[in-house]
Amino acid sequence: MTAIDAINALPAAQLRARLAGSGGDAFLREIAEAGSSEGQARLGQRLIDTGQAAEGFVWLHRAAEAGHLDAINMVGRCLDLGWGVAVDKALAAQWFRAAAERGHGWAMYNYATALALGAGLPADRDKALDWLHRANALGIAKAANFIGSFYEDGWAVDRDMAEAARYYARAAAGGDFRGCFNHARMLIDAGKADAAVHWIDRALTLGNDRFRAQVHDWLAARPELRIAA
């Protein structure tokens, strides 16, 4: 048995334990260098997360070339956002589509976003909505939120605020911070400001700094709501 065969034969729980234990970083690099696509994908992601994006992209690309679905999606993310590589929206969309067509939920969402916005390929909101529904069926809360915005704005569907509210509520329940905020907006519009307070708090807790600043500005412009943030 080769080294890579031995690594691939490790039960998932044992692999996670080895990676979480002392010497986990060294073990991760060892299995990546031995040719484990899982190790390469994990190492690439860890390097991205710790600010070593250029090396991270190299490892993610190796894993993606070996067919690792998470890595295929992440290569798309790197190309989309310029993490360790020059921004190339068109190539990013190709990687997203490759993973989406193989059933990767986040890639479905990312490919749908590219289609909806025309980022790297011609805009096609009908196709975007189809991919969003596929991602939503797999539990991707951000997809539910985006579907809600399609119904609120009348993209590829007739404008339907009840459907928008339903999808925003699903996104909020799934933990998407924008979904939490949009669900709160729908509750406020329905005269249920008291019920909205919880979801505003959740949005602020889950969101990033830029989003929190936007929510604070939104609330400051609506003192009549009497919702402190």
NORCOR-V822170 format. One record per pair of residues at least 12 apart in sequence whose C-alpha atoms are under 10 Angstrom apart, sorted by the first residue. I is the first residue (numbers start at 0). GAP is how many residues later the second one is. D is the distance in Angstrom with one decimal. If there is no record, write none. Layout:
i=I gap=GAP d=D
i=I gap=GAP d=D
//
This chain:
i=1 gap=32 d=9.4
i=2 gap=27 d=9.9
i=2 gap=28 d=8.4
i=2 gap=31 d=6.8
i=2 gap=32 d=8.9
i=2 gap=33 d=9.5
i=3 gap=27 d=7.3
i=3 gap=28 d=9.3
i=3 gap=29 d=9.4
i=3 gap=30 d=5.8
i=3 gap=31 d=6.3
i=3 gap=32 d=6.3
i=3 gap=33 d=9.8
i=4 gap=29 d=9.6
i=4 gap=30 d=9.6
i=4 gap=31 d=8.9
i=5 gap=25 d=9.9
i=6 gap=23 d=10.0
i=6 gap=24 d=7.0
i=6 gap=27 d=8.7
i=6 gap=28 d=9.4
i=6 gap=29 d=7.4
i=6 gap=31 d=9.9
i=6 gap=32 d=9.4
i=7 gap=23 d=9.3
i=7 gap=27 d=9.9
i=7 gap=28 d=7.2
i=7 gap=29 d=9.5
i=7 gap=30 d=8.9
i=7 gap=31 d=9.9
i=14 gap=12 d=9.8
i=14 gap=13 d=9.6
i=14 gap=24 d=9.8
i=18 gap=20 d=9.6
i=18 gap=23 d=9.9
i=24 gap=18 d=8.5
i=24 gap=21 d=9.5
i=26 gap=12 d=9.0
i=27 gap=12 d=8.0
i=27 gap=13 d=10.0
i=27 gap=14 d=7.6
i=27 gap=15 d=6.5
i=27 gap=18 d=9.9
i=28 gap=13 d=9.3
i=28 gap=14 d=6.7
i=28 gap=15 d=9.8
i=29 gap=13 d=10.0
i=30 gap=12 d=9.4
i=31 gap=12 d=9.2
i=31 gap=27 d=8.0
i=31 gap=30 d=9.5
i=31 gap=31 d=8.9
i=32 gap=26 d=9.4
i=34 gap=27 d=9.0
i=34 gap=28 d=8.7
i=34 gap=31 d=9.3
i=35 gap=26 d=9.7
i=35 gap=27 d=7.9
i=35 gap=30 d=9.1
i=35 gap=32 d=9.9
i=36 gap=22 d=8.9
i=36 gap=23 d=8.7
i=36 gap=24 d=9.9
i=36 gap=25 d=7.4
i=36 gap=26 d=4.6
i=36 gap=27 d=7.8
i=36 gap=28 d=8.9
i=36 gap=29 d=6.4
i=36 gap=30 d=8.0
i=36 gap=31 d=6.3
i=36 gap=32 d=9.9
i=36 gap=34 d=8.6
i=37 gap=22 d=9.6
i=37 gap=25 d=7.1
i=37 gap=26 d=9.9
i=37 gap=28 d=9.7
i=37 gap=30 d=7.1
i=37 gap=31 d=9.8
i=37 gap=32 d=9.1
i=37 gap=33 d=8.7
i=38 gap=20 d=9.0
i=38 gap=21 d=9.6
i=38 gap=24 d=8.2
i=39 gap=16 d=9.0
i=39 gap=18 d=9.1
i=39 gap=19 d=5.3
i=39 gap=20 d=6.2
i=39 gap=21 d=8.6
i=39 gap=22 d=6.9
i=39 gap=23 d=5.5
i=39 gap=24 d=9.0
i=39 gap=26 d=9.8
i=39 gap=28 d=9.2
i=39 gap=31 d=8.5
i=40 gap=15 d=8.7
i=40 gap=16 d=9.4
i=40 gap=17 d=9.8
i=40 gap=18 d=6.5
i=40 gap=19 d=5.1
i=40 gap=20 d=8.3
i=40 gap=21 d=8.1
i=40 gap=22 d=5.5
i=40 gap=23 d=7.8
i=40 gap=27 d=7.4
i=40 gap=28 d=9.3
i=40 gap=29 d=7.3
i=40 gap=30 d=5.5
i=40 gap=31 d=9.2
i=40 gap=33 d=8.8
i=40 gap=34 d=10.0
i=41 gap=14 d=9.3
i=41 gap=17 d=8.6
i=41 gap=18 d=8.1
i=41 gap=21 d=9.2
i=41 gap=28 d=9.3
i=41 gap=29 d=8.6
i=42 gap=12 d=9.4
i=42 gap=13 d=7.0
i=42 gap=14 d=9.7
i=42 gap=15 d=10.0
i=42 gap=16 d=6.8
i=42 gap=17 d=7.8
i=42 gap=20 d=9.8
i=43 gap=12 d=3.9
i=43 gap=13 d=6.1
i=43 gap=14 d=7.3
i=43 gap=15 d=4.8
i=43 gap=16 d=4.9
i=43 gap=17 d=8.4
i=43 gap=18 d=9.2
i=43 gap=19 d=8.6
i=43 gap=27 d=8.3
i=43 gap=30 d=9.2
i=43 gap=31 d=9.8
i=44 gap=12 d=8.3
i=44 gap=14 d=8.4
i=44 gap=15 d=7.2
i=44 gap=25 d=9.7
i=44 gap=26 d=8.4
i=44 gap=29 d=8.1
i=46 gap=12 d=8.9
i=46 gap=13 d=9.7
i=47 gap=12 d=9.4
i=47 gap=26 d=10.0
i=47 gap=30 d=9.1
i=47 gap=35 d=7.4
i=47 gap=36 d=8.0
i=50 gap=32 d=9.2
i=50 gap=33 d=9.2
i=51 gap=31 d=9.1
i=51 gap=32 d=7.7
i=52 gap=25 d=8.5
i=52 gap=29 d=9.1
i=52 gap=30 d=5.5
i=52 gap=31 d=4.3
i=52 gap=32 d=8.0
i=53 gap=24 d=9.6
i=53 gap=28 d=9.7
i=53 gap=29 d=7.1
i=53 gap=30 d=3.7
i=53 gap=31 d=6.5
i=54 gap=29 d=7.2
i=54 gap=30 d=9.8
i=55 gap=19 d=9.8
i=55 gap=22 d=9.5
i=55 gap=27 d=8.6
i=55 gap=28 d=7.1
i=55 gap=29 d=9.9
i=56 gap=14 d=9.4
i=56 gap=17 d=8.5
i=56 gap=18 d=6.9
i=56 gap=20 d=10.0
i=56 gap=21 d=7.1
i=56 gap=22 d=9.2
i=56 gap=25 d=10.0
i=56 gap=26 d=7.3
i=56 gap=27 d=5.7
i=56 gap=28 d=7.2
i=57 gap=17 d=9.2
i=57 gap=26 d=8.4
i=57 gap=27 d=9.3
i=58 gap=12 d=8.8
i=58 gap=16 d=9.7
i=59 gap=12 d=7.6
i=59 gap=13 d=9.4
i=59 gap=14 d=7.1
i=59 gap=15 d=6.3
i=59 gap=18 d=9.3
i=60 gap=13 d=8.6
i=60 gap=14 d=6.2
i=60 gap=15 d=9.7
i=60 gap=17 d=9.9
i=61 gap=13 d=9.7
i=62 gap=12 d=9.4
i=63 gap=12 d=9.9
i=63 gap=31 d=9.2
i=63 gap=35 d=9.5
i=66 gap=31 d=10.0
i=66 gap=32 d=9.1
i=67 gap=31 d=9.0
i=68 gap=26 d=9.9
i=68 gap=27 d=9.8
i=68 gap=29 d=8.8
i=68 gap=30 d=5.8
i=68 gap=31 d=8.9
i=68 gap=33 d=7.9
i=68 gap=34 d=8.7
i=68 gap=35 d=6.7
i=68 gap=38 d=8.9
i=69 gap=29 d=7.9
i=69 gap=34 d=7.6
i=69 gap=35 d=9.8
i=69 gap=36 d=8.7
i=69 gap=37 d=8.5
i=70 gap=24 d=9.6
i=70 gap=28 d=8.9
i=71 gap=20 d=9.7
i=71 gap=22 d=9.8
i=71 gap=23 d=6.1
i=71 gap=24 d=7.2
i=71 gap=25 d=9.4
i=71 gap=26 d=7.5
i=71 gap=27 d=6.0
i=71 gap=28 d=9.5
i=71 gap=32 d=9.4
i=71 gap=35 d=8.5
i=72 gap=19 d=8.7
i=72 gap=20 d=9.6
i=72 gap=21 d=9.8
i=72 gap=22 d=6.3
i=72 gap=23 d=5.4
i=72 gap=24 d=8.6
i=72 gap=25 d=8.2
i=72 gap=26 d=5.9
i=72 gap=27 d=8.2
i=72 gap=31 d=7.9
i=72 gap=32 d=9.6
i=72 gap=33 d=7.4
i=72 gap=34 d=5.4
i=72 gap=35 d=9.2
i=72 gap=37 d=8.3
i=72 gap=38 d=9.4
i=73 gap=18 d=9.3
i=73 gap=21 d=8.5
i=73 gap=22 d=8.4
i=73 gap=25 d=9.6
i=73 gap=32 d=9.6
i=73 gap=33 d=8.6
i=74 gap=16 d=9.5
i=74 gap=17 d=7.3
i=74 gap=20 d=6.9
i=74 gap=21 d=8.3
i=75 gap=12 d=9.0
i=75 gap=13 d=8.4
i=75 gap=14 d=9.5
i=75 gap=15 d=7.3
i=75 gap=16 d=4.1
i=75 gap=17 d=6.7
i=75 gap=18 d=7.6
i=75 gap=19 d=5.0
i=75 gap=20 d=5.6
i=75 gap=21 d=9.0
i=75 gap=22 d=9.5
i=75 gap=23 d=9.2
i=75 gap=31 d=8.4
i=75 gap=34 d=8.5
i=75 gap=35 d=9.2
i=76 gap=12 d=9.4
i=76 gap=15 d=6.7
i=76 gap=16 d=9.1
i=76 gap=18 d=8.7
i=76 gap=19 d=8.1
i=76 gap=30 d=9.1
i=76 gap=33 d=8.2
i=77 gap=14 d=7.7
i=78 gap=12 d=7.0
i=78 gap=13 d=5.1
i=78 gap=14 d=8.8
i=78 gap=16 d=9.0
i=79 gap=12 d=5.3
i=79 gap=13 d=7.9
i=79 gap=15 d=9.9
i=79 gap=16 d=9.7
i=79 gap=30 d=9.6
i=79 gap=34 d=9.4
i=79 gap=39 d=8.8
i=79 gap=40 d=9.0
i=87 gap=31 d=9.5
i=87 gap=32 d=7.5
i=88 gap=25 d=8.2
i=88 gap=29 d=9.4
i=88 gap=30 d=5.9
i=88 gap=31 d=4.3
i=88 gap=32 d=7.9
i=89 gap=24 d=9.0
i=89 gap=28 d=9.6
i=89 gap=29 d=7.1
i=89 gap=30 d=3.7
i=89 gap=31 d=6.0
i=89 gap=32 d=9.7
i=90 gap=29 d=7.3
i=90 gap=30 d=9.3
i=91 gap=18 d=9.3
i=91 gap=19 d=8.7
i=91 gap=22 d=8.8
i=91 gap=27 d=9.1
i=91 gap=28 d=7.5
i=91 gap=29 d=9.9
i=92 gap=14 d=9.3
i=92 gap=17 d=8.0
i=92 gap=18 d=6.0
i=92 gap=19 d=9.2
i=92 gap=20 d=9.3
i=92 gap=21 d=6.4
i=92 gap=22 d=8.4
i=92 gap=25 d=9.9
i=92 gap=26 d=7.7
i=92 gap=27 d=6.3
i=92 gap=28 d=7.3
i=93 gap=17 d=8.3
i=93 gap=20 d=10.0
i=93 gap=26 d=8.9
i=93 gap=27 d=9.2
i=94 gap=12 d=8.4
i=94 gap=15 d=9.8
i=94 gap=16 d=8.6
i=95 gap=12 d=7.0
i=95 gap=13 d=8.7
i=95 gap=14 d=6.3
i=95 gap=15 d=5.2
i=95 gap=16 d=8.9
i=95 gap=18 d=8.9
i=96 gap=12 d=9.8
i=96 gap=13 d=8.5
i=96 gap=14 d=5.8
i=96 gap=15 d=8.9
i=96 gap=17 d=9.8
i=96 gap=34 d=10.0
i=97 gap=13 d=9.3
i=98 gap=12 d=9.1
i=99 gap=12 d=9.3
i=99 gap=31 d=8.4
i=99 gap=34 d=9.4
i=99 gap=35 d=8.9
i=100 gap=30 d=9.7
i=102 gap=31 d=9.0
i=102 gap=32 d=8.9
i=102 gap=35 d=9.2
i=103 gap=30 d=9.8
i=103 gap=31 d=8.2
i=103 gap=34 d=8.9
i=104 gap=26 d=9.2
i=104 gap=27 d=9.1
i=104 gap=29 d=7.6
i=104 gap=30 d=4.9
i=104 gap=31 d=8.0
i=104 gap=32 d=8.7
i=104 gap=33 d=6.1
i=104 gap=34 d=8.0
i=104 gap=35 d=6.6
i=104 gap=38 d=9.2
i=105 gap=26 d=9.8
i=105 gap=29 d=6.9
i=105 gap=30 d=9.7
i=105 gap=32 d=9.1
i=105 gap=33 d=9.6
i=105 gap=34 d=6.9
i=105 gap=35 d=9.9
i=105 gap=36 d=9.1
i=105 gap=37 d=8.8
i=106 gap=24 d=9.4
i=106 gap=28 d=8.3
i=107 gap=20 d=9.0
i=107 gap=22 d=9.5
i=107 gap=23 d=5.6
i=107 gap=24 d=6.7
i=107 gap=25 d=9.1
i=107 gap=26 d=7.1
i=107 gap=27 d=5.6
i=107 gap=28 d=9.2
i=107 gap=30 d=9.7
i=107 gap=32 d=9.3
i=107 gap=35 d=8.8
i=108 gap=19 d=8.6
i=108 gap=20 d=9.6
i=108 gap=22 d=6.8
i=108 gap=23 d=5.7
i=108 gap=24 d=9.0
i=108 gap=25 d=8.5
i=108 gap=26 d=5.8
i=108 gap=27 d=8.4
i=108 gap=31 d=7.7
i=108 gap=32 d=9.7
i=108 gap=33 d=7.6
i=108 gap=34 d=5.9
i=108 gap=35 d=9.7
i=108 gap=37 d=9.0
i=109 gap=18 d=9.6
i=109 gap=21 d=9.2
i=109 gap=22 d=9.0
i=109 gap=25 d=9.5
i=109 gap=32 d=9.9
i=109 gap=33 d=9.1
i=110 gap=16 d=9.7
i=110 gap=17 d=7.5
i=110 gap=20 d=7.5
i=110 gap=21 d=8.8
i=111 gap=12 d=8.9
i=111 gap=13 d=8.2
i=111 gap=14 d=9.6
i=111 gap=15 d=7.3
i=111 gap=16 d=4.2
i=111 gap=17 d=6.9
i=111 gap=18 d=8.0
i=111 gap=19 d=5.5
i=111 gap=20 d=5.9
i=111 gap=21 d=9.5
i=111 gap=22 d=9.8
i=111 gap=23 d=9.0
i=111 gap=31 d=8.7
i=111 gap=34 d=9.5
i=112 gap=12 d=9.1
i=112 gap=15 d=6.7
i=112 gap=16 d=9.1
i=112 gap=18 d=9.0
i=112 gap=19 d=8.3
i=112 gap=30 d=9.1
i=112 gap=33 d=8.6
i=113 gap=14 d=7.9
i=114 gap=12 d=7.1
i=114 gap=13 d=5.3
i=114 gap=14 d=8.9
i=114 gap=16 d=9.3
i=115 gap=12 d=5.4
i=115 gap=13 d=7.9
i=115 gap=16 d=9.9
i=115 gap=30 d=9.8
i=115 gap=34 d=9.7
i=115 gap=39 d=9.1
i=115 gap=40 d=9.8
i=123 gap=32 d=9.0
i=124 gap=25 d=8.9
i=124 gap=30 d=6.8
i=124 gap=31 d=5.8
i=124 gap=32 d=9.4
i=125 gap=29 d=8.2
i=125 gap=30 d=5.5
i=125 gap=31 d=8.5
i=126 gap=29 d=9.1
i=127 gap=18 d=9.9
i=127 gap=19 d=9.5
i=127 gap=22 d=10.0
i=127 gap=28 d=9.0
i=128 gap=14 d=9.1
i=128 gap=17 d=8.7
i=128 gap=18 d=6.8
i=128 gap=21 d=7.9
i=128 gap=26 d=8.7
i=128 gap=27 d=7.5
i=128 gap=28 d=9.1
i=129 gap=17 d=9.6
i=130 gap=12 d=8.8
i=131 gap=12 d=7.3
i=131 gap=13 d=9.5
i=131 gap=14 d=7.5
i=131 gap=15 d=6.7
i=132 gap=13 d=9.6
i=132 gap=14 d=7.5
i=135 gap=31 d=9.6
i=135 gap=34 d=9.5
i=135 gap=35 d=9.1
i=138 gap=31 d=9.6
i=138 gap=32 d=9.2
i=138 gap=35 d=7.7
i=139 gap=31 d=8.2
i=139 gap=34 d=7.8
i=139 gap=35 d=9.6
i=139 gap=36 d=8.9
i=140 gap=26 d=9.2
i=140 gap=27 d=9.0
i=140 gap=28 d=9.9
i=140 gap=29 d=7.1
i=140 gap=30 d=4.6
i=140 gap=31 d=7.5
i=140 gap=32 d=8.1
i=140 gap=33 d=5.2
i=140 gap=34 d=6.8
i=140 gap=35 d=5.7
i=140 gap=36 d=9.4
i=140 gap=37 d=9.7
i=140 gap=38 d=7.8
i=141 gap=26 d=9.4
i=141 gap=28 d=9.6
i=141 gap=29 d=6.3
i=141 gap=30 d=9.1
i=141 gap=32 d=8.4
i=141 gap=33 d=8.6
i=141 gap=34 d=5.8
i=141 gap=35 d=8.6
i=141 gap=36 d=7.9
i=141 gap=37 d=7.2
i=142 gap=24 d=9.0
i=142 gap=25 d=9.8
i=142 gap=27 d=9.9
i=142 gap=28 d=7.7
i=142 gap=33 d=9.3
i=142 gap=36 d=9.6
i=143 gap=20 d=9.3
i=143 gap=22 d=9.1
i=143 gap=23 d=5.3
i=143 gap=24 d=6.6
i=143 gap=25 d=8.7
i=143 gap=26 d=6.5
i=143 gap=27 d=5.2
i=143 gap=28 d=8.9
i=143 gap=30 d=8.9
i=143 gap=32 d=9.0
i=143 gap=35 d=7.9
i=144 gap=19 d=8.4
i=144 gap=20 d=9.4
i=144 gap=21 d=9.5
i=144 gap=22 d=6.1
i=144 gap=23 d=5.2
i=144 gap=24 d=8.3
i=144 gap=25 d=7.7
i=144 gap=26 d=5.2
i=144 gap=27 d=7.9
i=144 gap=29 d=9.7
i=144 gap=31 d=7.6
i=144 gap=32 d=9.4
i=144 gap=33 d=7.1
i=144 gap=34 d=5.1
i=144 gap=35 d=8.9
i=144 gap=36 d=9.9
i=144 gap=37 d=8.0
i=144 gap=38 d=9.1
i=145 gap=18 d=9.3
i=145 gap=21 d=8.3
i=145 gap=22 d=8.3
i=145 gap=25 d=8.8
i=145 gap=32 d=9.3
i=145 gap=33 d=8.5
i=146 gap=16 d=9.0
i=146 gap=17 d=7.3
i=146 gap=19 d=9.8
i=146 gap=20 d=6.6
i=146 gap=21 d=8.2
i=146 gap=24 d=9.5
i=147 gap=12 d=9.1
i=147 gap=13 d=8.5
i=147 gap=14 d=9.4
i=147 gap=15 d=6.9
i=147 gap=16 d=4.0
i=147 gap=17 d=6.7
i=147 gap=18 d=7.4
i=147 gap=19 d=4.9
i=147 gap=20 d=5.5
i=147 gap=21 d=9.0
i=147 gap=22 d=9.3
i=147 gap=23 d=8.6
i=147 gap=31 d=8.6
i=147 gap=34 d=8.7
i=147 gap=35 d=9.5
i=148 gap=12 d=9.4
i=148 gap=14 d=9.6
i=148 gap=15 d=6.4
i=148 gap=16 d=9.2
i=148 gap=18 d=8.6
i=148 gap=19 d=8.2
i=148 gap=30 d=9.7
i=148 gap=33 d=8.9
i=149 gap=13 d=9.5
i=149 gap=14 d=7.5
i=149 gap=17 d=9.9
i=150 gap=12 d=6.4
i=150 gap=13 d=5.0
i=150 gap=14 d=8.8
i=150 gap=15 d=9.9
i=150 gap=16 d=8.9
i=151 gap=12 d=5.4
i=151 gap=13 d=8.3
i=151 gap=16 d=10.0
i=160 gap=25 d=8.5
i=161 gap=24 d=9.1
i=163 gap=18 d=9.1
i=163 gap=19 d=9.0
i=163 gap=22 d=8.6
i=164 gap=14 d=9.7
i=164 gap=17 d=8.0
i=164 gap=18 d=6.4
i=164 gap=19 d=9.4
i=164 gap=20 d=9.0
i=164 gap=21 d=6.0
i=164 gap=22 d=8.4
i=165 gap=17 d=8.4
i=165 gap=20 d=9.4
i=166 gap=12 d=8.3
i=166 gap=15 d=9.6
i=166 gap=16 d=8.5
i=167 gap=12 d=7.2
i=167 gap=13 d=8.5
i=167 gap=14 d=6.0
i=167 gap=15 d=5.0
i=167 gap=16 d=8.8
i=167 gap=17 d=9.5
i=167 gap=18 d=8.3
i=168 gap=12 d=9.7
i=168 gap=13 d=8.1
i=168 gap=14 d=5.3
i=168 gap=15 d=8.6
i=168 gap=17 d=8.9
i=168 gap=18 d=9.5
i=168 gap=30 d=9.8
i=169 gap=13 d=8.6
i=170 gap=12 d=8.1
i=171 gap=12 d=8.9
i=171 gap=27 d=7.7
i=171 gap=30 d=8.6
i=171 gap=31 d=8.5
i=172 gap=26 d=9.5
i=174 gap=27 d=8.3
i=174 gap=28 d=8.7
i=174 gap=31 d=7.8
i=175 gap=26 d=9.2
i=175 gap=27 d=7.8
i=175 gap=30 d=7.6
i=175 gap=31 d=8.4
i=176 gap=22 d=8.8
i=176 gap=23 d=9.0
i=176 gap=24 d=9.7
i=176 gap=25 d=7.0
i=176 gap=26 d=4.5
i=176 gap=27 d=7.4
i=176 gap=28 d=8.1
i=176 gap=29 d=5.4
i=176 gap=30 d=5.4
i=176 gap=31 d=8.8
i=176 gap=34 d=8.9
i=176 gap=35 d=9.8
i=177 gap=21 d=10.0
i=177 gap=22 d=9.8
i=177 gap=24 d=9.7
i=177 gap=25 d=6.6
i=177 gap=26 d=9.4
i=177 gap=28 d=9.0
i=177 gap=29 d=7.6
i=177 gap=33 d=8.5
i=178 gap=20 d=9.0
i=178 gap=23 d=9.9
i=178 gap=24 d=7.9
i=179 gap=16 d=9.1
i=179 gap=18 d=9.0
i=179 gap=19 d=5.2
i=179 gap=20 d=6.7
i=179 gap=21 d=8.7
i=179 gap=22 d=6.5
i=179 gap=23 d=5.2
i=179 gap=24 d=9.0
i=179 gap=26 d=9.0
i=179 gap=27 d=9.6
i=180 gap=15 d=8.6
i=180 gap=16 d=9.8
i=180 gap=17 d=9.9
i=180 gap=18 d=6.3
i=180 gap=19 d=5.7
i=180 gap=20 d=8.8
i=180 gap=21 d=8.1
i=180 gap=22 d=5.5
i=180 gap=23 d=8.4
i=180 gap=26 d=9.6
i=180 gap=34 d=8.1
i=181 gap=14 d=9.8
i=181 gap=17 d=8.8
i=181 gap=18 d=9.0
i=181 gap=21 d=9.1
i=182 gap=13 d=7.7
i=182 gap=16 d=7.2
i=182 gap=17 d=8.8
i=182 gap=20 d=9.7
i=183 gap=12 d=4.5
i=183 gap=13 d=7.3
i=183 gap=14 d=8.2
i=183 gap=15 d=5.5
i=183 gap=16 d=6.2
i=183 gap=17 d=9.6
i=183 gap=18 d=9.8
i=183 gap=19 d=9.0
i=184 gap=14 d=9.2
i=184 gap=15 d=8.8
i=186 gap=12 d=9.4
i=187 gap=37 d=8.3
i=192 gap=32 d=7.0
i=192 gap=33 d=8.8
i=192 gap=34 d=8.1
i=193 gap=31 d=9.2
i=193 gap=32 d=9.5
i=193 gap=33 d=8.5
i=195 gap=31 d=8.9
i=196 gap=28 d=9.9
i=196 gap=29 d=9.7
i=196 gap=30 d=6.7
i=196 gap=31 d=8.5
i=196 gap=32 d=9.0
i=199 gap=12 d=9.9
i=199 gap=15 d=8.3
i=199 gap=16 d=10.0
i=199 gap=19 d=9.7
i=199 gap=27 d=8.7
i=199 gap=28 d=9.4
i=199 gap=29 d=7.8
i=200 gap=26 d=9.8
i=200 gap=27 d=9.3
i=200 gap=28 d=7.2
i=202 gap=12 d=8.5
i=203 gap=12 d=8.9
i=203 gap=25 d=8.0
i=211 gap=17 d=9.3
i=214 gap=14 d=8.3
i=215 gap=12 d=8.9
i=215 gap=13 d=6.5
i=216 gap=12 d=10.0
//
